[in-house]
């Protein structure tokens, strides 16, 4: 979890495309998380002065726009498994 001490730092984090901006959506059925689109990320950058960056939950800094909370995290590097040998007992037509 990345943390911004002021709006200038938050803007730099929002502009960094190697990071993910996650929206936390609370409904009657539970809490849902989803990554925001690039268009919405640009919308948040334009509205940087109206964002509240003082909310913390479970050790993560969230920022708020309206009634919705967001946070920034690094994209996870998912390792790809590459098969280098041909498996045995394979029938070829």
N, C-alpha and C positions, 0 to 999 in steps of 0.2 A: 504494500500500500504506500502510495506516494502522498506526501503532505505539502501543502502550500501555506506559507505564513501570511501571505497577503494576496490581493487580487492580481497583481503583476505576475507573481509566481504561478498562480492558478492559470492565468492566460497562457503562459509558456507551456504548462503541462497539457492544456487543452489543444494547443497547436502542434504538439508532438504526436505524429501519426504512428509512432511505435508503441504508444500507450492506448489502452482501451478506456472509454468512458462508459460506465455501467449505470443504467437507470434502475432505481429500486421502486417498484410499483406495489403498493399495498391495496389489496381489495378484500372483500368479504371472505373469499375462499383461501386467502393466504398472501404471502409475499412473493413477488416474481422479480427476477433480475434479467435484464437484457442489455446488449450493447447498443448504443445509440448510433445512428447513421452519421455520415460526414456532414450532411446538410444540417442536421440538428446540432452537431458539434459546433459548426460555424455560427448557428443561431445563439448558442450559449456564449461563444466568444464575443459576439456583438452585444450581448446583454450582460457583460462581465460586471458592470457596476451594480446591477441589481441582484447579484448572487450572494447568498449568505454562506460564509465558509467556516462558521464557528461550531458546527454540529459534529459530535463524535459518537459513534456507536460501535461496540465490540472492538475498540482499538483502531477503528478506521475513521478517517476524516471524510465527512460527507459535505457536499455543498448543495444548497437548496435553491430551486427556482419555482416560485409559486408554491404548490403543495407537494412537489415531487423532489425526491432526494437523488443525488448522483454521487458517484465516487470514481476515482481514477486508479487503475491498476496496470501492471505490466502485462503484456501479452505473453502467455505461456508458450514456451518452445516445446512443441510436441515432436519427440523424436520419431523418425520414420524407420521402420524395420525393413531392411532390404534383404531378400533371399539371394544368396550368392551361389547356391548349389541347386541342382535339379533334384526334386524329391524322388525317392525310390518308390517302386511299385505303382508307377503311373502308366496307364495304358494310352498309347497314342494311336489314333485312328489313321 
